[in-house]
């Protein structure tokens, strides 16, 4: 199950833009992560976790870097 994609699809366009701004990245890059075309860096995975209020965890995005689900 792709938690990031599920989360991404429920966001409106303005919410996606806000998330990208808060995560210090671009909407297109977050979309590529959500659809599995790119991987988030470790720091970006942590920012996504923080800005999504834990809906998407760093473990969801990078289990190779964060083997256990961490709390926000």
ABEGO torsion letter per residue (X at the ends): XBAAAAAAAABBAAAAAAAAAAAGBBAAAAAAAAAGABBBBAAAAAAAAAAAGGABBAAAABAAABABBBBX
